[in-house]
């Protein structure tokens, strides 16, 4: 469980505000660089990420370095009172490096060698690239490691992608040898080799998945994705060797991402593994506010889910390292934030545990693909446009929240998210190929807790379960015997576990369990699923629960009860009048199994009842309507309550006790009105 002691993730014991600064784009315009310093004060910014794409400016030719411009930037920002997260430039290498050392270029899954260009198109295995990046990073650490402006290392930028070159093939085979104790028979068993005659008798026969080769061996696909994560971490660890050696007291991070189309956790890397290798977790958030396919509050809920996942990975505050003060440039429609949304969306990040609001980018590029991506300073260089003024307002607001920095809050609810499970489930050639939607399903189970202001940790299978009263594990398709045993222990010791359809189907190698549902699950649930029906999009059924009928879509599981109680039944089809929802007491705890994909109304009613049964309470009980979110950060003496209106209408709220609005300085109590997109941050004594 999160402790209430403060955890300062950097030496800056105040809210960080700023963003990616690219002075190397303006070296031929010194008046621009001088004016940036003036504008930084006016924007109320105090922290900047510098250098992530600066390799060609730092080393324009192999062995010839030009640091004078960066020296000047460091000194100017320090004199201005700012801090710098110095980035290592491995995310976009110079052309001379690709030309002289072509082995650094990636090979795609079709075995086509890539040309120089783009970002992160390098091979993580290349010894040449590892040597070159580490050399550059050593020079940076030696030159700037003792500079008083340096507060954090920003290693590379948004790691992702994969390489299928010969070096990576050999590295993959060596990784497999370690995983399977150099026993090829064990690998063949784990990958179910006899299927389609895919057994191997020599390690050299193994290739990474490819559309021009093998891509239907699920154990191979799963291990490849695990290898890509481990190899990316290995590359990162190689990068930070000189940083750890020369600047052991400067925290090191790299920026995590989300998949922006549907705003779910990034799928390309297992961040539960990567999080162990960073000192502070940072991520880049780009929600599509004001889109035309969901309500503002629905999108805010998804943001909250990812915040709670990334905060929970290290159980400490995180940093928002990139966001936009207005529009981005890669959505199908790049809509500007409406007045008030920038402050609201920034405060939401802080409410869920961020100690910063940072942007990409400080100043809009003049050319190339990001010249229309949102920035603090627009092409007009004006302080009078709406976006600059709203950024300055966020900066002024953050200056009033210094005492919130480093605070966290405990949670009694954990929702289990697992990257391995998502990869394996997506690979499964069964169920509905377009309706599995594992991360989105978890967000729907999270929704009621978010709406009712119940603190949630979004946890992974390796984390400690013992501090939670309730764990919700929807669609846990892949679950090792170890994970199942840990869940069984959690229930036996008094915990409540909710599980759903398509759970406990395969082990860690993506091999199905035989002889029915795993015994540990049968024990704690008192039943077993015997058949899962997949529905077409136009199909529907209903489940009767607590006297109400709830819409069923996509999936329905036929259940065989042993000692479990039936809590809800199917209304139609060949499984009509059979159990759809069950409960079961096991030793000191209790389990619930939801056999069907049900609508939001069911989730709200089901989890509301569970919240009442378990006496779960918000940290600070604010009375409000739908679309208002309340999140609380705490220290030992105070609650810091963020009350946020994610609707386009005025909302009435009621405070349970007196408190001080840190943004306005007003003393508040009783009934208040929140305007569209308005946010209040209330400081109140703990347990008030």
SULDAGI-V183770 format. One line per field, one symbol per residue. phi: phi as a letter, one per 20 degrees, with the letter a starting at -180 (. if undefined). burial: I if it has 24 or more other ideal C-beta (glycine too) atoms within 12 Angstrom, else O. A space follows every 10 residues. Layout:
# SULDAGI-V183770
phi->???
burial->???
This chain:
# SULDAGI-V183770
phi->.feeffceec ffebfebrrf ddfffcfecg fffffgffff ffeldbbbec ofcdgfeecf cgnddcdgff gffgfffffe nedceeeeef fbefffffff cfffffdefe mdfeefqmcl ddefegffff fffffgffff ffedfdffff caedelalgr nbccffffff ffffffgffd lldffffgff elgfflldfd dbgffecfgb fdbdbdefff gffffffgff fffffgfffe gffffecfee fcbbeeccfe fclcggefce ffffgfddec ecbddcfefm fdcbfgffff fffgffgfff fffclbgdcf ebbcfbddcc fgcdefffgn ffffffffff gepedbcccd bfcffecmfd fdfgbfdefe meedfffgff fgfffffffe dgffgnebaf cddcdedbfg ffffffffea ldfddflfff ffffffgfff femefcdedd feffefedec cdcflegebf fffffffffg fgeoedcdcc glcmecefem dffdmnfgfg fgfeemabfd adedefgefb bbceblnddc fdcmcbdedd eddfdedbcf ecmfdgmdfd cccbecledb cccdecedef ffgfffffff gffelfcffb eeebefnedc ccdcdfdced dedceececf ceccefafbd fffdnfecam ecddfgmfcc cdebffme
burial->OIOOOIIIII OIOIIIIIII IIIIIIOOOO OIIOOIIOII OIIIIIIIII IIIIIIIIIO OOOOIOIOII OOIIOIIIOI OIIIIIIIII IIIIOOIIOO IOIIIIIIIO OOOIOOOOII IIIIIIOOII OIIIIIIIII IOIIIOIOII IIIIIIIIII IIIIIOIIII IIIOIIOOII OOOIOOIIOI IIIOOOOIOI OOOOOIIIIO OOOIOOIIII IIIIIIIIII IIIIIIIIII IIIIOIIOOI IIIIIIIIII OIIIIIIIII IIIIIOIIII IIIIIIIIII OOOOOIIIII IIIIIIIIII IIIIIIIIII IIIIIIIIIO IOOOOIIOOI IIIIIIIIII IIIIIIIIII IIIIIOOOOI OOIIIIIIOO OOOOOOIIII IIIIIIIIII IIIIIIIIII IIIIIIIIII IIIIIIIIOO IIOOIIIIII IIIIIIIIII IIIIIIIIII IOIOIOIIII IIIIIIIIII OOIIOIIIII IIOOIIIIII IIIIIIIIII IOIOOOIIOI IIIIIIIIIO OIIIIOOOOI IIIIIOOOOI IIIIIIIIII IOOIOIIIII IOOOIOOIII IIIIOIOOII IIIIIIIIII OIIIIIIOII IOOIOIIIII IIOIOOIIII IIIIIOOIII IIIIIIIOOO IOIOIIOOII IIIOOOOIOO OIOIOIIIII IIIIOOOO
